[in-house]
Amino acid sequence: MERISFEDALKNLEAIVNKLEEGSVSLEESVSLYEEGMKLSKHCSEILEKAELRIDKVNQEQNS
């Protein structure tokens, strides 16, 4: 997946969820949207994990 910002990935994920909730897409498109949503979700999780590690590192340096 190309490197997109957390905010853009989250916006795209929300759009996918809205489409799926509407129920107006075909089964094939639903599966494709689900796959894309899972990739975006993983991307967002990775970004959040990296941010958490950076925050922990800063906190550890402050407490040293």
C-alpha positions in Angstrom: 0.0 0.0 0.0 1.3 3.4 -0.9 2.2 5.6 2.1 -0.8 7.7 2.8 -1.3 9.8 5.9 -3.3 8.5 8.8 -6.0 11.1 8.2 -6.4 10.2 4.6 -6.4 6.5 5.3 -9.1 7.0 8.0 -11.2 9.1 5.7 -11.0 6.4 3.0 -11.9 3.7 5.6 -14.9 5.7 6.7 -16.1 6.1 3.1 -15.8 2.3 2.6 -17.7 1.6 5.8 -20.5 4.0 4.7 -20.8 2.3 1.3 -20.9 -1.2 2.9 -23.6 0.0 5.4 -25.7 1.4 2.6 -25.9 -2.1 1.1 -26.2 -0.7 -2.4 -23.1 -2.4 -3.8 -22.9 -5.8 -5.4 -21.4 -8.8 -3.5 -18.2 -8.6 -5.6 -17.8 -4.9 -4.9 -18.5 -5.5 -1.2 -15.7 -8.1 -1.0 -13.3 -5.7 -2.8 -14.3 -2.8 -0.5 -13.8 -5.1 2.5 -10.3 -6.1 1.4 -9.4 -2.5 0.8 -10.9 -1.6 4.2 -8.8 -4.2 5.9 -5.6 -2.9 4.3 -6.5 0.6 5.4 -7.2 -0.6 8.9 -3.9 -2.3 9.1 -2.1 0.8 7.8 -3.8 3.0 10.4 -2.9 0.5 13.2 0.8 0.5 12.1 0.9 4.3 12.2 -0.7 4.4 15.6 1.7 1.7 16.9 4.7 3.7 15.6 3.4 6.9 17.2 2.9 5.1 20.5 6.5 3.8 20.4 7.7 7.3 19.8 5.7 8.7 22.7 7.0 6.0 25.0 10.6 6.8 23.9 10.1 10.5 24.7 8.5 9.7 28.0 11.4 7.3 28.9 13.9 10.0 28.0 12.1 12.6 30.1 12.2 10.2 33.1 15.9 9.4 32.8 
